[in-house]
Amino acid sequence: LPYMEEFETKNELGYRTSIIQKLKMADASQTVRFGYDQKGLMNEMSTYYNKSENAQKRRTFKYDDFGNVIERKEYQGEVCKEDFQIIYDPKTDYLSSIIVLNTKEDQMKIVRFTEYAFY
């Protein structure tokens, strides 16, 4: 038997605006709402539990001029839990570095890409 019902809403442009998931056996639900900028790129994704008015989780996104994601921030309530940045080489536009700052655990991870091999 299905244990969860899922409903999806879209705006007039066909972009997903929300997903509602309801558990059948319990009185629990989760709503995920999506926000978009003028270019149609997703700039926010917020998660609400059990018809709460305040988002328990929220992700924000930033893009460069080419539409590549350059930053994602994840919030728990109003506190920034993780800052994820993608850095591209300005000369070649190749991926140069990924920086992840986890404020909850006081950790920073840096991944650098220095050499590319083409096959």
Beta strands, then each sheet from edge to edge (+ up, - down):
strand 1: 4-10
strand 2: 16-23
strand 3: 29-36
strand 4: 42-49
strand 5: 57-63
strand 6: 69-76
strand 7: 79-88
strand 8: 95-102
strand 9: 107-112
sheet 1: 1+ 2- 3+ 4- 5+ 6- 7+ 8- 9+
end
